[in-house]
Amino acid sequence: MLGRGLILLLLIGVWVMLTGSFGLPALMVGLFGGLLAIYAFGARLFFEAPGLELRDLGARIFWAAILVPFFLFKVFSSAVDVAGIVLTPRIALKPCVVRIPTKLTSRLATTLLANLITLTPGTLSMDYDWEQQCYFVHILTVDTVDLAQPERIIADMELLLRRVFQ
């Protein structure tokens, strides 16, 4: 119960920071949204692994705070790459689909990584094979990827997600 209370306070704090308002209406909306999120997801947001201690919450929040700006940087740099490809007079696209294995075991982390791949310009997560634990990712052009080591596409984000969710 203590873990859910801390998560509720964290969610209210995030809501207050996002809205920029510390008034009673913002706090009430944050409280309602936090309670709704806890009811919908339980405490699995940070406590999915069995035997996870409350002290691990700080480390998970730290790695989540690292993940967000890292992902935004990846989106920005990929957007610049895609813009460069699109704006070249002769578009020489070489699209391909690659199979990328992953070491993630958490369903939440696996789903989040698929969404992060899709949100990154130039890549699209097409499918995930739960038995072989691998993604099938469409890439805009082969020139940006080393096909001998396709797991390098997701290696950094996968490492951060493992630290947050496992």
N, C-alpha and C positions, 0 to 999 in steps of 0.2 A: 504494500500500500504506500509505503514511503517513496518508492521509486516512481509510482504514478503521480504522486504529489509534486515531486521534483520535475517530472516531465511537464506537468501542467503549468508550473511556474515558468519553466523554460519556454513553453509555447506562448504563454501570455507575454513574456518579455520580448520574444521575437516579434509578436504582433505589435506591441507598443513601439518597438524600434522601426518596424516597417511603415506604420502609419504616422509616426512622428508626433503622436498625441498621447498625453498621459491623463486625459480626462476620463471621467466615469463611463461615457459611452464606449470609448475605445477599450477600456478595461473589461467592460461587460461583453463586448463582442469577442475579445481575446479569450475570456473565460469560457464563453459558450463554444467558440471554435475549438479551444483546447479540450474541453470535455467531450465534444463530438468526435474529435480525432482519437482521444484515448478510448472512447467507447467503440469506435469503428476498428481501431487497430490494436487495442489492448496495450500492453506495455512492450509489444514487439518492436516498436520503433528503435529502441536502443537495447532492449533486453531479449533478443531473439535466441541467443545461444544458451543452452542449458548450463546451469552452474555459474552464470555471469554475476559478478559482484557489482554492487552499487559503486564501488570505487573505480570501476572501469568506465563509468559514465564520463568522467572528465577527459580521459584519453580519447574516447570516441568523439566527444564534442570537439576536441582539439583537431583531430584528423578530419572531421567533417568541415571545420572552418578552413583547413588547408585545401580540401577538395574543391570547394566552391570557387575561389579565385583561380585555382589551377585550371578548372574546367572552363571558366570564362576566358582565360588566356588561350586555351586550345580552340575554343569557338572563334575567337577573334583572329588568331593566326590562320586557322583553316578558312575562314571567310575571305581573308586577304589572298590566300592561295587560289581559292575558287574564283574570286574576282579576276585575278591575273589570268587564269585559264579562259574565262569567258571573254575577257577583253582583248585577247590576242587575235590578230587578224585571221590566222588559220587555226581553227580549233582542231587539235589533234587528240581527241578523247580516245582513251583506250579503257573503257569500263570493264570491270571484272567482278566476280564474286569469289571471295576467299573464305576458307574455313579457318576459324580462329579458336583454338582451345582455351579454356579458362580453368582456373583453380578455385573459383568461387563456389561455395557450397550453400550459402544462404539464398533462398528464393528471392528475398527482397533485394539483396545486393545484385543478383543475376539480372533481375528485371530492371533495376536502376541502371546498371551498366548498359543494357540494351537500349534504354532510353537516352543515355548520354551519347552512345554511338550515333543514334539517329539524329540527335540534336546538333551534332558536329557537322558543319557543312562539308559535303563531298563524300559522306559515308551514310549508309542506311542499313540498319540491322534488319535483316529479312526473316531470320528464323533462329531458333535455338533448339538444339538436340539435347534433351535432359539426360539421355542414357550415356552419350559420349561427352557431355559437358563441353559443347562447342557452339560458337555463333557462326552464322553464315551472313557475311557482311558484303554489301555491294559498295564498290569503290568507284568514284568518278573516273579516275585515270590511274593506270598502273604505274606511271612514272613516279608517283608520290609514295609508293610502297615497295618494300623489299619482299618479293613473293616467297623467298626462302624462309623468312621469319615473319609471317603475318601477325604473330602474337605481339609484336612490338607496337602495333597500332593501339592496343588497349593496355599495354603493360603498366603504364604509370597510373591510369585511372583504376585499374584492377587492384594494384597494390594499395592505393588509398582506400578503396572500398573494402578491401579485406581488413584493413585496420579499423575501419568504422563499424563493420557489421559482423566480424568473426573473431 
